Amino acid sequence: MRLEGVELRRVALPLVSPFRTSLGTQTVRDALLVRVVTDEGEGWAECVAEDEPTYCPEYLEGAADVIRRFLLPALFPIELDPAAVAPAFQHLRAHQMAKSAVETAVLDAWLRARDMSLAAYLGAVRRSLPVGVSIGIKDTVDELLDTVDRSLADGYARVKLKIEPGWDLEPVGRVRETFGADVMLTVDANTAYGLSDIVHLTRLDAYGLAMIEQPFAPGDLYAHARLAARMSTPICLDESITSARDAVAAIRQDACSIINIKPGRVGGYLEARRIHDVAHANGLPVWCGGMLETGLGRAANLALAALPGFTLPGDISATARYYERDVTAPFTLSGGEMAVPTGAGIGIEPDRSSLEALTTATEWIPAP
């Protein structure tokens, strides 16, 4: 399969309500879509980098520049298949989100040409999945309780609360008190705490949480291991895990007992599967995190989350949780679960009218 050209398309999706974490507040999801055109057909993917380098060093404009100037020139000369993409990028350090977008688009095109679904290619074992919802920091606890109530009424199997210093013990305690011990409840700190907060964080043990996610800086496995030794609540790593090698290091240092796998953060779905395999071999459950994806990313994440080691509900909420209008047909909950796409490739294509309505810029890059 030969690459003939690539379209980079910027889209802007207004959120139905602001989404606030310890890293900042989003009201619009600016996304970069990648469409590859090959001699066998085309494929789509989404780059999940954000506008600013807060979650990780990558940011949207930078990712587009890396794709344009470095990744595509590495692919244009070679014969493509899914296994060829990562080796072609080995000489380029980091930029996992940019690499993931290009690899996924190539994978989508290759699978469509062979009438195979991403779920089948990765080794999925389930056709539908219970999913969770991530709830941002609110202005008041009452507002938080209302949001949790609506999410549980919608059928979500797990509720994740974003926390930060000053917004942790009280809101978490109120949610647990209001909705009872049977609700699967987790918290996500997005690196907001430091080593001096360990004693404070251990007080979260009182609320029967399924996990506390990424309390400390990405490179601080030592602090996570210290906290894990002090808490009964399982420690989950997110930002710390950018490769299967990172997963091995974290497991060896007892820095976590759960891993959140975000394909964009780790360089693509093939590396995500390797992390799944490492965790599964070591008896650690994994789950699929979310980056406010459009329907393109949501479809691919569902395929990944259908692998056998993904035993915890992921952040793959229904479209209506975030967007009134998406670039694809909406994903919906049915009986508290979401269906894994079974069509060729990622199993979904953009809706042309919505795509045009949400597009803010396009760029076509032909093969030389």
C-alpha positions as CSV (number, residue, x, y, z in Angstrom):
1,M,0.0,0.0,0.0
2,R,1.4,3.4,-1.0
3,L,0.6,6.8,0.5
4,E,-0.7,9.2,-2.1
5,G,-1.5,12.2,0.1
6,V,-2.8,13.3,3.5
7,E,-5.4,15.8,4.5
8,L,-5.1,17.6,7.9
9,R,-8.4,19.0,9.0
10,R,-9.1,21.1,12.0
11,V,-12.5,20.9,13.6
12,A,-14.1,22.7,16.6
13,L,-16.8,21.0,18.7
14,P,-18.5,23.1,21.4
15,L,-18.9,21.2,24.6
16,V,-22.4,21.0,26.1
17,S,-20.9,22.2,29.4
18,P,-17.5,23.4,30.5
19,F,-15.1,20.5,31.4
20,R,-12.8,21.6,34.2
21,T,-9.8,19.6,35.6
22,S,-6.8,20.6,37.7
23,L,-5.1,21.5,34.4
24,G,-7.7,24.0,33.2
25,T,-11.2,24.4,31.7
26,Q,-12.3,23.5,28.2
27,T,-15.4,24.9,26.5
28,V,-14.6,23.9,22.9
29,R,-12.8,20.8,21.7
30,D,-10.4,21.7,18.9
31,A,-9.3,18.6,17.2
32,L,-7.0,17.6,14.3
33,L,-8.4,14.9,12.0
34,V,-6.0,13.0,9.7
35,R,-7.2,11.5,6.4
36,V,-4.8,9.4,4.5
37,V,-5.3,8.5,0.8
38,T,-3.6,5.4,-0.5
39,D,-3.6,3.4,-3.7
40,E,-5.9,1.0,-1.8
41,G,-8.4,3.5,-0.3
42,E,-8.5,6.0,2.5
43,G,-8.4,6.0,6.2
44,W,-9.3,8.4,9.1
45,A,-8.0,9.1,12.5
46,E,-7.9,11.8,15.2
47,C,-5.0,13.4,16.9
48,V,-6.0,13.9,20.6
49,A,-3.4,16.6,21.4
50,E,-4.9,19.7,23.1
51,D,-4.5,23.3,22.3
52,E,-1.9,23.9,25.1
53,P,0.8,21.6,26.4
54,T,-0.7,21.1,29.8
55,Y,-1.7,17.4,29.9
56,C,1.5,16.5,28.1
57,P,4.3,18.3,26.2
58,E,2.4,17.9,22.9
59,Y,-0.1,20.5,21.6
60,L,-2.3,20.7,18.5
61,E,-0.3,23.1,16.3
62,G,2.9,21.3,17.2
63,A,1.4,17.9,16.3
64,A,0.3,19.2,12.9
65,D,3.8,20.6,12.3
66,V,5.4,17.3,13.3
67,I,3.1,15.3,11.0
68,R,3.6,17.7,8.1
69,R,7.4,18.1,8.4
70,F,8.6,14.8,9.8
71,L,6.2,12.0,9.9
72,L,4.8,12.1,6.4
73,P,8.2,12.4,4.7
74,A,9.2,9.2,6.5
75,L,6.1,7.3,5.1
76,F,5.8,8.6,1.5
77,P,8.7,6.5,0.2
78,I,7.9,3.2,1.7
79,E,5.4,0.3,1.2
80,L,2.9,0.6,4.0
81,D,1.3,-1.9,6.4
82,P,0.4,-1.4,10.0
83,A,3.6,-2.9,11.3
84,A,5.8,-0.6,9.1
85,V,4.7,2.7,10.5
86,A,6.3,2.7,14.0
87,P,9.7,1.6,12.7
88,A,9.6,4.4,10.1
89,F,9.2,6.9,13.1
90,Q,11.9,5.4,15.3
91,H,14.4,8.1,14.6
92,L,12.0,10.8,15.9
93,R,11.7,11.2,19.6
94,A,8.4,11.4,21.5
95,H,5.4,13.1,19.8
96,Q,3.3,10.0,20.5
97,M,0.0,11.8,19.8
98,A,1.1,12.8,16.3
99,K,2.5,9.4,15.6
100,S,-0.7,7.7,16.9
101,A,-2.9,9.8,14.5
102,V,-0.9,8.9,11.5
103,E,-0.5,5.2,12.4
104,T,-4.2,4.9,13.1
105,A,-5.2,6.5,9.8
106,V,-2.9,4.1,7.9
107,L,-4.3,1.2,9.9
108,D,-7.8,2.2,9.1
109,A,-7.1,2.4,5.4
110,W,-5.3,-0.9,5.4
111,L,-8.1,-2.7,7.3
112,R,-10.8,-1.2,5.1
113,A,-9.0,-2.5,2.0
114,R,-9.1,-6.0,3.6
115,D,-12.7,-5.7,5.0
116,M,-11.4,-6.3,8.6
117,S,-12.5,-4.4,11.7
118,L,-10.0,-2.8,14.1
119,A,-11.7,-4.8,16.9
120,A,-11.0,-8.1,15.2
121,Y,-7.4,-7.1,14.3
122,L,-6.6,-6.1,17.8
123,G,-8.1,-9.3,19.3
124,A,-11.4,-8.1,20.8
125,V,-13.4,-10.6,22.8
126,R,-16.6,-8.5,23.5
127,R,-19.3,-7.0,21.3
128,S,-20.5,-4.4,23.8
129,L,-19.0,-2.8,26.9
130,P,-20.1,-1.2,30.2
131,V,-18.6,2.3,30.2
132,G,-17.9,5.1,32.7
133,V,-18.2,8.8,32.8
134,S,-15.7,11.5,33.8
135,I,-17.1,14.5,35.7
136,G,-15.1,17.7,35.9
137,I,-14.6,20.0,38.9
138,K,-17.7,22.0,39.6
139,D,-18.4,25.4,41.2
140,T,-20.4,23.8,44.0
141,V,-20.9,20.4,45.5
142,D,-24.7,20.6,44.8
143,E,-23.9,21.0,41.1
144,L,-21.6,18.0,41.3
145,L,-24.3,15.9,42.9
146,D,-26.8,16.9,40.2
147,T,-24.3,15.8,37.5
148,V,-23.6,12.5,39.2
149,D,-27.3,11.8,39.6
150,R,-27.9,12.4,35.9
151,S,-25.0,10.2,34.9
152,L,-26.2,7.3,37.0
153,A,-29.7,7.7,35.6
154,D,-28.1,7.4,32.1
155,G,-26.7,4.0,33.1
156,Y,-23.0,4.7,33.4
157,A,-21.2,1.8,35.2
158,R,-18.5,3.9,36.8
159,V,-18.3,7.6,37.9
160,K,-14.9,9.3,37.9
161,L,-14.5,12.6,39.7
162,K,-11.8,15.1,38.9
163,I,-10.0,16.4,42.0
164,E,-7.4,18.9,43.0
165,P,-6.2,20.4,46.3
166,G,-9.2,22.0,48.0
167,W,-11.6,20.0,45.9
168,D,-11.2,16.4,47.1
169,L,-12.3,15.1,50.5
170,E,-15.6,17.0,50.8
171,P,-17.0,16.4,47.2
172,V,-15.9,12.8,47.2
173,G,-17.4,12.2,50.6
174,R,-20.7,13.9,49.7
175,V,-21.0,11.8,46.5
176,R,-20.4,8.6,48.4
177,E,-22.8,9.6,51.1
178,T,-25.5,10.6,48.7
179,F,-25.3,7.7,46.2
180,G,-24.2,4.8,48.4
181,A,-21.5,2.2,48.5
182,D,-22.6,0.3,45.4
183,V,-21.6,3.0,43.0
184,M,-18.2,2.3,41.4
185,L,-16.4,5.6,42.2
186,T,-12.9,6.7,41.2
187,V,-11.0,10.0,41.4
188,D,-8.5,11.5,39.0
189,A,-6.0,14.1,40.1
190,N,-4.2,14.8,36.8
191,T,-0.8,15.2,38.7
192,A,-2.2,17.9,41.0
193,Y,-0.5,16.7,44.2
194,G,3.1,16.4,45.6
195,L,4.9,14.0,47.9
196,S,4.0,16.2,50.9
197,D,0.3,15.4,50.2
198,I,0.6,11.6,50.9
199,V,-1.0,11.8,54.3
200,H,-3.8,13.9,53.1
201,L,-4.5,11.6,50.1
202,T,-4.6,8.5,52.4
203,R,-7.8,10.0,53.9
204,L,-9.5,9.1,50.6
205,D,-9.4,5.4,51.7
206,A,-12.5,6.2,53.8
207,Y,-14.7,6.4,50.7
208,G,-14.2,3.0,49.1
209,L,-12.8,4.2,45.8
210,A,-12.1,1.7,43.0
211,M,-8.8,3.7,42.3
212,I,-7.1,7.1,42.6
213,E,-5.6,8.1,39.2
214,Q,-2.3,9.9,38.7
215,P,-1.9,12.0,41.8
216,F,1.7,12.9,41.2
217,A,3.9,14.1,38.3
218,P,4.3,11.7,35.4
219,G,8.0,10.9,36.1
220,D,7.6,10.5,39.8
221,L,7.1,6.7,40.2
222,Y,8.8,6.9,43.6
223,A,6.0,9.1,45.0
224,H,3.3,6.8,43.5
225,A,5.1,3.8,45.0
226,R,5.2,5.5,48.4
227,L,1.5,6.3,48.2
228,A,0.6,2.8,47.1
229,A,2.4,1.4,50.2
230,R,0.3,3.7,52.5
231,M,-3.2,3.3,50.9
232,S,-5.6,0.5,50.5
233,T,-7.1,2.3,47.5
234,P,-5.5,1.1,44.2
235,I,-3.2,3.5,42.4
236,C,-3.8,3.9,38.7
237,L,-1.2,5.5,36.4
238,D,-2.2,7.6,33.3
239,E,0.3,10.3,32.3
240,S,3.2,8.2,33.6
241,I,2.6,5.4,31.0
242,T,3.7,6.4,27.4
243,S,5.0,2.9,26.3
244,A,5.1,-0.7,27.3
245,R,8.5,-0.1,28.7
246,D,7.0,2.5,31.0
247,A,4.4,0.0,32.1
248,V,7.1,-2.6,32.9
249,A,9.1,0.0,35.0
250,A,6.0,1.1,36.9
251,I,5.0,-2.5,37.7
252,R,8.5,-3.4,38.8
253,Q,8.5,-0.4,41.2
254,D,5.1,-1.2,42.6
255,A,4.0,2.3,41.6
256,C,0.5,1.1,40.5
257,S,-1.9,-1.7,40.4
258,I,-4.1,-0.4,37.5
259,I,-3.2,1.2,34.2
260,N,-5.2,3.7,32.2
261,I,-4.3,3.2,28.5
262,K,-4.9,6.1,26.1
263,P,-3.8,5.2,22.6
264,G,-2.9,8.7,21.7
265,R,-0.7,9.1,24.7
266,V,1.3,5.9,24.0
267,G,1.8,6.3,20.3
268,G,-1.1,4.3,18.8
269,Y,-3.3,1.2,19.1
270,L,-0.5,-1.3,18.5
271,E,1.6,0.0,21.4
272,A,-1.6,0.2,23.5
273,R,-2.1,-3.5,22.8
274,R,1.5,-4.2,24.0
275,I,0.8,-2.3,27.2
276,H,-2.4,-4.3,27.6
277,D,-0.4,-7.5,27.1
278,V,2.2,-6.5,29.7
279,A,-0.4,-5.6,32.3
280,H,-2.4,-8.7,31.6
281,A,0.6,-10.9,32.0
282,N,1.3,-9.3,35.4
283,G,-2.2,-9.5,36.6
284,L,-3.0,-5.8,36.4
285,P,-6.4,-4.7,35.1
286,V,-6.4,-1.9,32.5
287,W,-9.1,0.5,31.2
288,C,-9.3,2.9,28.2
289,G,-9.0,6.6,29.1
290,G,-10.6,9.4,27.1
291,M,-9.4,12.7,25.7
292,L,-12.8,14.2,24.7
293,E,-12.5,12.4,21.4
294,T,-14.7,12.9,18.4
295,G,-16.6,9.9,17.1
296,L,-13.5,8.8,15.1
297,G,-11.4,8.4,18.3
298,R,-14.4,7.0,20.3
299,A,-15.0,4.2,17.7
300,A,-11.3,3.1,17.8
301,N,-11.2,3.3,21.6
302,L,-14.2,0.9,21.8
303,A,-12.4,-1.6,19.7
304,L,-9.3,-1.5,22.0
305,A,-11.4,-1.6,25.2
306,A,-13.0,-4.9,24.0
307,L,-9.7,-6.8,24.6
308,P,-9.7,-9.3,27.4
309,G,-7.6,-7.3,29.9
310,F,-9.8,-4.3,29.9
311,T,-11.9,-5.3,32.8
312,L,-12.8,-1.9,34.2
313,P,-15.2,0.6,32.5
314,G,-13.4,3.2,30.4
315,D,-14.0,6.8,29.7
316,I,-15.9,6.2,26.5
317,S,-19.0,8.1,27.2
318,A,-22.0,8.6,24.8
319,T,-21.6,11.5,22.4
320,A,-24.3,13.5,24.1
321,R,-22.3,13.6,27.3
322,Y,-20.0,16.1,25.6
323,Y,-21.3,17.2,22.2
324,E,-24.6,18.3,20.6
325,R,-23.0,17.6,17.2
326,D,-20.1,15.4,16.3
327,V,-18.2,14.7,13.1
328,T,-19.8,11.2,13.0
329,A,-23.1,9.7,13.8
330,P,-23.6,9.8,17.6
331,F,-22.6,6.9,20.0
332,T,-25.3,6.0,22.5
333,L,-25.7,3.9,25.6
334,S,-28.0,0.9,25.5
335,G,-28.6,-0.9,28.8
336,G,-25.6,0.9,30.3
337,E,-23.3,-0.4,27.5
338,M,-21.9,0.8,24.2
339,A,-21.6,-1.4,21.1
340,V,-18.1,-2.1,19.7
341,P,-18.0,-1.1,16.0
342,T,-17.9,-4.1,13.7
343,G,-17.5,-2.4,10.3
344,A,-14.2,-2.4,8.4
345,G,-11.4,-0.3,9.8
346,I,-12.4,1.8,12.8
347,G,-16.0,1.0,11.9
348,I,-17.3,4.5,11.3
349,E,-16.8,7.4,8.8
350,P,-17.4,11.1,9.2
351,D,-20.8,12.5,8.4
352,R,-20.1,14.9,5.6
353,S,-22.5,17.6,6.5
354,S,-21.4,17.7,10.1
355,L,-17.8,17.5,9.1
356,E,-18.1,20.5,6.9
357,A,-20.1,22.5,9.5
358,L,-17.5,21.9,12.2
359,T,-14.3,22.4,10.1
360,T,-12.2,25.4,10.7
361,A,-9.3,24.7,8.3
362,T,-8.0,22.1,5.9
363,E,-4.6,21.3,4.3
364,W,-3.8,18.8,1.6
365,I,-0.3,17.4,1.5
366,P,0.4,15.3,-1.6
367,A,3.1,12.7,-2.0
368,P,6.2,14.1,-3.6
